[in-house]
Amino acid sequence: MKVCVIGTGASGLCAIKHSINYGLEVTAYEQANEIGGTWVYTDDIGKDKYGLDVHSSMYQGLHTNLPKELMHYPEFPFPEQENSYLSAEEVLKYYQSYADSFNLRNYIKFEHHVVRVRPLLNDTWEVIVRDLKRNTFETVNYDAILVCNGHYNTPFIPDYEGRDVFKGKQIHSHDYRCSDPYKDESVLIIGNGPSGRDALLDIQHVAANVTWSHHWKSGSLINNLRNNVTQKPDVLKLSKDGAIFIDGSYQQFSVILYCTGYRYTFPFLSVDCGLMVNDNCVEPLYKHCININRPTLAIIGLPNFICPNQMFDIQARFCLTFISGRRKLPKKEEMLKDLENDKQIQFIERGFSKKKFHLLGVGYHEKYYDSLSEIADIDPIEPVISKMFEKSMSNLHQDFLNFRKEVFKVIDSKSFISTSKQ
């Protein structure tokens, strides 16, 4: 059975490894010249030398917002060291070590861009691939597709009234690399996710002034910032030289940095693949990963606010258990019913909008892992992983200036200890 893996970032690497373990013939395509996906830093923004969108959203000085003790693949821990929160360079070295330990590079075609994936009448898949170095095209048939293209490469920018009249610079965090371009500028930063917080902490040292627009309510999160930082609620609309906020206040800016997240995009999937993206909700998927209409195509890595490598790994094993024929999927009607139950939880119980359908988080992601384990009869994620996630999220919300000082240590499969460095 031939399997195509698209992308060799964190999800793609474990998809390759487990495809091999399941005895499948696997080929992976990577448009860059190395593994690591968004963890590969580049100064480039916009288009690369082949005219493709630059994939990486990595910026200088990035450190993880989760401890290494819960970020590793099962049975492949990060190297021992004092710190729990690692630099991007250390994370990339980990992925390189993982790939080399299992000889995964032998299955990867680098500088190959997947142009199109479409289903054939015999339930196989036609994949058209561009060899970027030679600028040639090849058509290959596969029995299954594992989509691992990541979701931090297509920016989402809110469609504020007045966006088209603002005369200053407008930049998304996807193109943020360092604080140098913001020296002496008046900067509006929109968003309170990891990139928004990190950019704020960098830019406040060089900008004339910074306004941080967010809807984080906890006061403990926003103390001890520099005197040149002003905090505002959400933006209502933009003008030619500033913004009006929902509290009615107004300020002027020379630069707007949108740290407003990303859109799920799969430009290589043909319209007859049986999936659609509607307001960032990808459907119909069984358990956020298997295409209900065509179950030999799966997407690894959609859910967010999760334990990343642990989830990628169990998703890959879950999907391959059914793709390989080791177990049979539920009937289509049962999978659709399960999807409707998930929507009931996300939209009714949790009150989420459609664009947050794939958001899990504390209290939900651990249930999700357990369901994958039970349905496919595969090894579960150890309970200590989710417990550390809850603790690390609590630390971040209480003090985003200092949460990376915490050091975690796993005691056993169910327990851990953590201490704060001074």
C-alpha positions in Angstrom: 0.0 0.0 0.0 1.4 3.4 -1.1 1.0 6.4 1.2 1.8 10.0 0.4 2.8 12.4 3.2 2.6 16.1 2.4 5.0 18.1 4.6 7.8 17.2 6.9 7.2 19.4 9.9 6.3 18.0 13.3 3.2 16.2 12.1 4.7 14.9 8.9 7.7 13.3 10.6 5.7 11.1 12.8 3.4 10.3 10.0 6.3 9.0 8.0 7.7 7.0 11.0 4.4 5.3 11.7 3.6 4.6 8.0 6.9 2.7 8.0 5.9 0.9 11.3 2.6 -0.1 9.7 4.4 -1.7 6.8 3.4 0.8 4.2 5.3 2.2 1.3 5.6 5.9 2.1 6.8 8.9 0.1 6.9 12.3 1.7 7.1 15.6 -0.2 8.7 18.8 1.3 8.9 22.0 -0.6 11.8 23.3 1.5 15.3 21.8 1.4 15.2 20.5 5.0 12.8 19.2 7.6 11.1 21.1 10.4 8.4 23.1 8.7 7.7 26.4 10.5 10.5 25.8 12.9 13.1 26.5 10.2 14.0 30.2 10.5 14.5 32.3 7.4 14.9 36.1 7.0 12.8 35.8 3.8 9.2 37.0 3.8 6.6 36.9 1.0 7.8 34.6 -1.8 10.7 32.3 -1.9 13.1 31.8 -4.8 10.7 29.4 -6.5 7.8 31.9 -6.3 6.0 30.0 -3.5 4.8 31.6 -0.3 7.4 31.5 2.5 6.2 28.8 4.9 7.9 29.7 8.1 6.5 32.0 10.7 9.6 31.8 12.9 11.0 34.9 14.5 14.3 35.6 16.2 14.5 34.7 19.8 11.4 32.5 19.8 11.1 30.2 22.8 8.4 27.6 23.3 5.3 28.4 25.3 5.0 24.8 26.4 7.6 22.8 28.4 9.7 20.2 26.6 8.5 17.6 29.1 5.1 17.5 27.3 6.3 18.5 23.8 8.2 15.3 22.9 7.0 12.4 20.8 6.1 9.4 22.9 9.3 7.3 23.7 11.6 10.0 22.2 12.2 12.6 24.9 14.1 15.8 24.4 17.8 15.7 25.6 18.2 16.4 29.3 18.9 20.0 30.3 18.0 22.4 33.0 15.4 24.5 31.2 11.9 23.3 30.3 11.2 26.1 27.8 13.5 25.8 24.8 14.7 28.0 21.9 13.5 27.4 18.4 17.0 26.2 17.5 16.9 23.5 20.1 13.4 22.4 19.0 14.6 22.1 15.4 17.7 20.0 16.5 15.2 17.7 18.2 13.3 17.2 15.0 16.5 16.6 13.1 17.6 14.0 15.7 14.2 12.3 15.5 14.4 12.1 11.7 18.0 10.8 11.8 17.2 8.2 14.5 14.6 6.6 12.3 16.2 7.3 8.9 13.2 9.3 7.8 15.1 11.4 5.3 15.3 8.3 3.1 11.6 8.6 2.5 11.5 12.4 1.8 11.7 14.2 -1.6 13.0 17.7 -0.7 12.2 20.7 -2.8 9.1 19.0 -4.2 5.9 21.0 -4.1 2.5 19.2 -4.2 0.5 21.0 -6.9 -2.7 18.9 -6.8 -4.3 15.9 -5.1 -7.4 14.4 -6.6 -9.4 11.2 -6.1 -9.6 8.6 -8.9 -12.5 6.3 -9.6 -10.8 3.2 -8.1 -10.5 4.9 -4.7 -6.9 5.8 -5.2 -5.3 9.3 -5.4 -3.5 11.1 -8.2 -0.8 13.5 -6.9 0.9 16.0 -9.2 4.2 17.1 -7.8 6.6 19.9 -9.1 10.3 19.2 -8.7 11.4 22.7 -7.8 15.1 22.4 -8.7 14.4 21.0 -12.1 11.0 22.7 -12.7 9.5 19.5 -13.9 6.2 17.8 -13.0 5.4 14.2 -12.1 2.1 12.4 -11.6 2.1 9.6 -9.1 -0.8 7.4 -7.8 -1.2 6.6 -4.1 -3.6 4.5 -2.0 -3.8 7.0 0.8 -2.9 10.7 1.6 -1.7 12.1 4.9 -1.9 15.9 4.8 0.7 17.4 7.2 1.1 20.9 5.8 0.7 22.7 9.1 -1.5 25.7 9.9 0.8 28.6 10.7 1.5 29.8 7.2 -1.6 31.5 5.8 -2.3 34.6 7.8 -5.7 35.7 9.0 -6.3 39.4 9.2 -9.6 40.7 10.5 -11.6 42.7 7.9 -11.8 45.9 9.9 -13.7 48.9 8.5 -11.1 51.3 7.3 -8.3 48.8 6.6 -8.0 50.1 3.1 -7.6 53.7 4.1 -5.0 53.3 6.8 -1.8 55.0 5.4 0.8 53.4 7.7 2.3 49.9 7.4 0.2 46.8 8.0 2.1 43.6 8.8 1.0 40.1 10.0 3.1 38.3 12.5 3.8 35.7 9.8 6.3 38.2 8.5 7.6 39.3 11.8 11.3 38.4 12.2 12.8 40.9 14.8 12.1 44.3 16.4 14.6 46.3 14.4 12.1 47.6 11.8 9.9 49.1 14.6 12.5 51.4 16.1 11.0 54.8 16.9 7.7 53.8 15.4 4.3 54.1 17.0 3.0 50.5 16.9 -0.4 48.9 17.3 -0.2 45.2 18.2 -3.4 43.3 17.8 -3.7 40.0 19.5 -2.7 38.2 22.7 -1.6 34.8 21.4 2.0 33.7 21.7 3.3 35.8 18.8 1.5 38.9 20.0 2.9 38.6 23.5 6.4 37.9 22.2 6.3 40.7 19.7 5.1 43.1 22.4 8.0 42.2 24.8 10.5 42.7 22.0 9.0 45.9 20.3 8.4 47.8 23.6 12.2 48.2 23.9 12.7 50.0 20.6 9.4 51.6 19.6 8.5 55.2 20.5 5.2 53.8 21.9 3.2 50.6 21.7 -0.5 50.0 22.0 -1.6 46.5 22.7 -5.2 45.6 21.7 -6.5 42.5 23.3 -9.4 41.0 25.2 -7.6 39.3 27.9 -9.5 40.2 31.1 -7.1 38.9 33.8 -5.3 41.9 35.3 -2.3 39.8 36.4 -1.4 39.2 32.8 -0.8 42.9 32.0 1.3 44.3 34.9 4.9 45.3 34.8 5.1 46.4 31.1 7.2 49.4 30.1 5.8 52.9 30.5 5.6 53.3 26.7 2.9 50.5 26.5 -0.8 51.3 26.5 -3.4 48.6 26.6 -6.7 48.8 24.7 -9.7 46.6 24.1 -10.6 45.3 20.6 -10.4 47.5 17.6 -13.7 48.8 16.3 -12.4 50.3 13.0 -9.4 51.9 11.5 -8.8 55.4 10.1 -6.2 56.8 7.8 -3.8 57.3 10.7 -5.1 55.3 13.7 -7.8 53.2 15.2 -11.0 53.6 17.2 -11.5 51.0 19.9 -14.7 49.5 21.2 -14.5 51.7 24.3 -14.7 54.7 22.0 -11.1 55.8 22.5 -8.9 56.7 19.6 -5.1 56.6 19.0 -2.7 57.2 16.1 -0.1 54.7 14.8 2.5 54.4 12.1 2.5 50.6 12.0 -0.1 47.9 12.7 1.1 44.4 13.6 -1.6 41.8 13.3 -1.0 38.8 15.6 -4.4 37.5 14.7 -3.8 33.9 13.8 -4.0 31.8 10.7 -6.4 30.2 8.3 -6.5 26.5 7.4 -5.8 26.2 3.7 -5.2 23.2 1.5 -4.8 24.7 -2.0 -3.6 21.4 -3.5 -6.8 19.5 -2.7 -9.2 19.4 -5.6 -12.8 20.3 -5.1 -13.9 16.6 -5.4 -11.7 15.5 -2.4 -14.8 15.7 -0.3 -13.6 18.4 2.2 -14.4 22.1 2.6 -13.2 24.9 4.8 -15.9 27.1 6.0 -15.0 30.0 8.4 -11.9 28.0 9.4 -13.9 24.8 10.2 -12.6 21.9 8.1 -15.4 19.3 7.5 -16.6 16.7 7.3 -13.9 15.1 9.5 -14.1 12.1 11.8 -12.3 13.0 15.1 -10.8 16.1 13.5 -8.6 14.1 11.1 -10.2 11.4 8.9 -12.1 12.6 5.7 -15.6 11.1 6.2 -16.4 11.3 2.5 -13.1 9.7 1.4 -11.5 8.0 4.5 -8.1 7.2 2.8 -7.3 10.9 3.1 -6.5 12.3 6.6 -5.2 15.6 8.0 -2.8 15.4 10.9 -2.5 18.4 13.2 -5.7 20.5 12.9 -6.7 20.9 16.6 -5.2 23.7 18.6 -4.5 24.3 22.3 -3.2 20.8 22.5 0.1 18.9 23.4 1.5 19.2 19.8 3.8 16.3 19.2 1.9 13.9 21.4 -1.3 14.7 19.6 0.3 14.5 16.1 1.7 11.0 17.0 -1.6 9.6 18.3 -3.5 11.1 15.3 -1.1 9.5 12.9 -1.4 6.1 14.6 -5.2 6.5 14.7 -5.5 7.2 11.0 -3.0 4.6 9.9 -4.8 1.9 12.0 -7.8 2.3 9.7 -6.0 3.2 6.4 -3.8 0.1 6.8 -6.9 -2.1 7.3 -5.9 -3.2 10.8 -9.4 -2.1 12.0 -12.5 -1.0 10.2 -13.9 2.5 10.6 -17.5 3.0 11.8 -20.1 3.4 9.1 -20.3 6.8 7.5 -23.6 7.5 9.2 -22.0 6.8 12.6 -19.0 9.1 11.8 -21.3 11.9 10.8 -23.3 11.5 14.0 -20.1 11.7 16.0 -19.2 14.9 14.1 -22.6 16.4 15.0 -22.0 15.5 18.6 -18.7 17.3 18.5 -20.4 20.3 17.0 -23.0 20.2 19.8 -20.2 20.4 22.4 -18.2 23.1 20.6 -21.1 25.4 19.5 -23.7 24.8 22.2 -22.0 23.6 25.3 -18.9 25.8 24.9 -20.5 28.6 23.0 -17.8 28.7 20.3 -18.2 30.3 16.9 -17.5 28.1 13.8 -14.0 29.3 13.4 -13.1 27.8 16.8 -14.4 24.3 16.0 -11.0 22.7 16.2 -10.0 24.4 19.5 -9.7 21.9 22.3 -7.8 23.1 25.4 -7.8 22.0 29.1 -10.7 19.7 29.9 -11.2 18.7 26.3 -8.0 17.7 24.6 -7.3 14.9 27.1 -10.8 13.4 26.4 -10.0 13.7 22.7 -6.7 11.7 23.0 -8.5 9.0 25.1 -11.2 8.7 22.4 -8.6 8.1 19.7 -6.9 5.5 21.8 -10.1 3.6 22.7 -11.6 3.6 19.2 -8.4 2.4 17.4 -7.2 0.3 20.3 -3.8 2.0 20.3 -1.4 3.1 23.1 -2.8 6.2 24.9 -1.1 9.4 25.9 0.1 9.2 29.5 -2.1 11.3 31.9 0.9 13.2 33.1 1.2 15.0 29.7 -2.2 16.6 30.1 -1.6 17.5 33.7 1.6 19.3 32.8 -0.3 21.1 30.0 -2.9 22.4 32.5 -0.2 23.6 34.8 1.8 25.3 32.1 -1.3 27.1 30.7 -2.2 28.2 34.2 1.4 29.6 34.7 1.1 31.5 31.3 -2.2 33.0 32.2 -1.1 34.1 35.6 2.2 35.7 34.5 3.2 35.7 30.8 6.3 37.7 31.6 7.9 35.0 33.7 6.1 31.7 33.0 9.2 30.3 31.2 11.1 30.2 34.4 9.2 27.1 35.5 11.1 23.8 35.4 9.1 20.6 35.1 10.2 17.1 36.0 8.2 13.9 35.3 7.9 11.5 38.2 5.9 8.8 36.6 3.1 8.3 34.0 0.7 10.2 36.2 2.6 12.7 38.2 5.2 15.5 37.9 6.8 18.3 40.0 7.6 21.8 38.9 9.7 24.5 40.5 10.3 28.1 39.5 13.9 29.4 38.8 14.7 32.8 40.4 
